[in-house]
Amino acid sequence: MRVYPVKVLFASDVHYPDGDRTSRLFSLLRGKPDLLVLAGDLITLGSVQDLRKFFVKLRKVYQGPVVGVPGNHEHWLTRGERDRGITSLEKVEMIAEVYREFRGVLLQVDGPFQTDSGLTLVGTTGWYDYSFARDLNFSVEDFENCNPYHCTREELMACEKRGYCDCKSWFNDCIYVNLGMSNEEYLRLNVRILEDQLRSVKDAVVVLHHAPRKDLIKVTGEREKDFFLAFDGSERLEEVIRNHGVEHVIYGHLHEGSRQDHVTVDGVRYVNGYRFQLMEM
């Protein structure tokens, strides 16, 4: 039987080695929450070494349980990893190993997780299928190239190598992520993982990196800016949440692009971890 309450610190998008966000997180952890939940993008450049450094510092201020999901930045491959042919799915396994090394649990690989008090968490990164921007009538090729300006992926890769680019803007996953499958296929994989976890438990909190609803996101009304909504998440995630009677969902990724830090829709409470939310569950 579950025992209440559990004091949980929900956080996302720390982007270590960002000093300000890391310091703010560690300051909150000195209040000794019962559980730390990390909704992805702990690191900025996809460096396993940076992730390990983060955990070394974390464990100096907080010894409690830590669970998380990988963000898109945890899928980023360093140049050396790309040269060695490592895929982003293999990278996620490397991230999970670092979590284990520091007594943490990466939910996408090793979930579900249950606290001693009975609070259960499940989760995956989520991912995207471009559906949040389909109504803007960009081409599939535009989405696959991560920009609305007709720059090819090859041009973006060349930009990364020389350090500058003529392309106006783009989403960096095109350069740094190699899934070995399409984004839609990877979303489906994560949906299956989430469904399997939810079938195995009752009354679980869902942790995602990407947004499960488009209406959680600020929309500018400017077509080229709203193109990048394509990489924010997918309604497929919300279908799983609805079908399994989930009541609490934590997400990240949006930074300041989230409409509200807390919102309840159709009986489900959605919490944006970017603000570092300390809550009793």
N, C-alpha and C positions, 0 to 999 in steps of 0.2 A: 504493500500500500504506500502511495506517495505521501511524503511529509512536506508540509509547507512551513515557511517560505524559503526559497533559495535566492540569494542575492547574486545576480548575474551581471557582469560587465560585457556588453555587446560592442564590438569594435570592428571597423573595416578600413581598408585603404590607409594603413599606417605609412606605407611606401618608404620603409627604412632603406637608406639611411637619412630620411627626412628628420632632422633633429627636433623640430617643433612638435610634430605629431607624435614622435616616439616619446618625448619628454612628457607630453600631456597624458599619454596612455599610462606611462609608468607612475605618474603622480596619482592617477585614479586607482591604480593597483595597490598603492600603499594603504588604501582603505580596506584591503584584504577582502575582496568579494569571494563568494563561495566558488565561482566558476568564471573563467574567461572564455568568451566565444569570439572567434576571429573570422569575419566574413570575407576573407580574401584580400589580395594585394598587400600582403605584409611587406613585400619588397618591391623595388622599382625596376631593376634591370634584369630580373630573372636569375640572379646569382645565388646559388646554393650556399656559397661562402657568406654572403650577406645575411641569408636566412639563419645560418648557424650563429653568426655574430649577434643577431637580434635575440635569439633564444638564450645565448649566454648572458646577455644583459638582462633579459626578462627574468631569468631564474635567480638573479641577485636581488630582485625586489618582490617576486611573487613565486610561491612554491605550490600553489593550488593547481587544480585540474585545468587543462587547456585543451579546447577542441577548436577545429577550424575547417574551412573549405578552401580550396585553391581559387585565387582570382585569375583573371586573364594574364596578369603579370607573372604569376607562378608558372604559367605555360610558356613564357618567353624563353627562348634559347639564346645563350651567349654565342658569340661567333665561333668559339672553340667547339661548343656542342653541335652547332650546325655543321661545322667541318667534319665532325665525327659521325654525322648522320643520325644523331639522337633525335627522337620525336618528342613532341610535347606530352604525349601520353606517358612516355618513359620518364620525362621530367617530373610529372606528377608523382610517380612512384618514388623518385629521388626526394621530392618534397615530403612525402609521407614518412620516409626513413628518418629525415631530420626531426619531424614531429616526434616519432618514437624515441629517438635518441634523447630528447628532452622531456620525456614522459607526457607527451601530448598525443592527440588523436586527430588525424586528418579524416574527416567523416566520409569523404568520397571514396576512400580506399578501405578504411578500417571501421566505419560506422556500422550500426548505430552506437551511441554512447549513452550510458545511464549513470547519473550521479548516485552517491550513497543515499541521498534523500528520495530518489526515485524519478527525478526529472530526466526525461529522455530527449535526445537530440539526434536528428538525422540531417543529411545534407549533401549537396554537390555544388560544383561551381555554377551549374545552370547552363550557361552559354546562350547563343543567339541563332536565329534563323532568318534574319532580315525582316521579319513580319511587322515590326513596329514602324517600318518606313515603306512598306509595300505600296501604300496608297499615294505615294509621292511620284510614282511612275518613272523611277530610275530603272536602268536595265540591270539584269542579273550580273552582267559583266562589271558594271559600276560597283555593285556590292562586293563582288569577288575581288575587286581591286582596291576596296576600302576607301574610295574617294569619289566625289561627284564631278571631277574635273577631267575625266578621261585620261588620267595618268595610269600607265600600266604597272603591274606589280614589279616587273623587271626594272622599270624606271625608278620605282621607289627603292628597290634593293640597291641600285647604283647610287642613288642619293645617299643612302646610309653609309656606303663605303667611302664616298668622297667628302661627306660631312655637310653638304648643303643640297638644296633642291629647288627646282623651279615650280614644282607642284604646290599649289596654294595651301593645301591641308590634306591630311589623310589619317586613317586609324592605324596605329602601329602594329596591331596584330598581324597585318599582312606581311610585315617584315620579319617579325620575331617569332611567330607561331607556325609550327609545322605539325599538324595533327595526324597526317597520314590518312585523312578522310575529310569529307566536306564538313563545313560548319553545321549544316542541318543534320548530318549523320551523328556528329558528336553531341548535339543537343539531344537527339533521340537516345543515345547511349546514356546520357546523364538522367534523362527522364526515366529510363528503365531502372537505373540504380536507385533513384529516389523512390520509385514505386515499390521496388523490392524491399527497401528499408522500412517504408511505411506499412507494408503488409506484415512485417515481423514484429511490430511494436504497437502500442496504443498510446494515444494522447502525447504525441511527439511535437516538439518545436522544430520547424524546418529552417535550416540555415542555407542560404544561397549567396552567391556573389552577384549574379545578374538579376535584374528585376523581373518578377513574374507577371507584372501588369503594366501596360503602357500608360494607364492613367495615374501611375505613381510618378511619372516623369514630367518635368516641365517641357512644354512644347513652345517654340519661339514663333511659329508661323512663317518663318523664313525657310524656303525649300532647301537651300543648300546646307544650312545649319542643321535642319531637322533630318537630313540624310543620315546623320550619325546616330540617330535613334535606332538604326538598324542593328547596332552592335550592343544595345543596352539589355536585351533579354528576349523573352518569348512568352506569349500567352499559353503555350503548351505547359509551362511550369505551373501556371495558375490552375489549369485543368486538373493536374495531379493533386494540388492542394485542395481543390473543391471536392474531388471525388473521394478523398480520404478523410474528410471532416477535420482538417487541420485548423487550429485556432490562432497560432502564433507563427509568423514568418519574419525572419531577419534577412536583410539583403544589404548589399553595398554598391560599389561600382559607380554610382551616379554622382558622387561628391556633392556639389552644390546643386546638381540638376534634379534632385528629388523634390517633389512638390511639398511634402510634409515629412517631418521626422517620425511622427506616429499618425496612423490613420486606420480606422476600422472600416472594412468594406465587406458586406454580406457576412458579417459575423467573424471575419478573420482580421486579426490585428497585424498590420505590416509596420515594421520598425526599420528605419534607415540607420545602419551601424556607423555611418561616417561621422556622426556627432558624438560617438562614444557614449552609449546609453547604459546607465546603471539602473537595473530594474529588479523588482522582486517577482519571482514566478511561482 
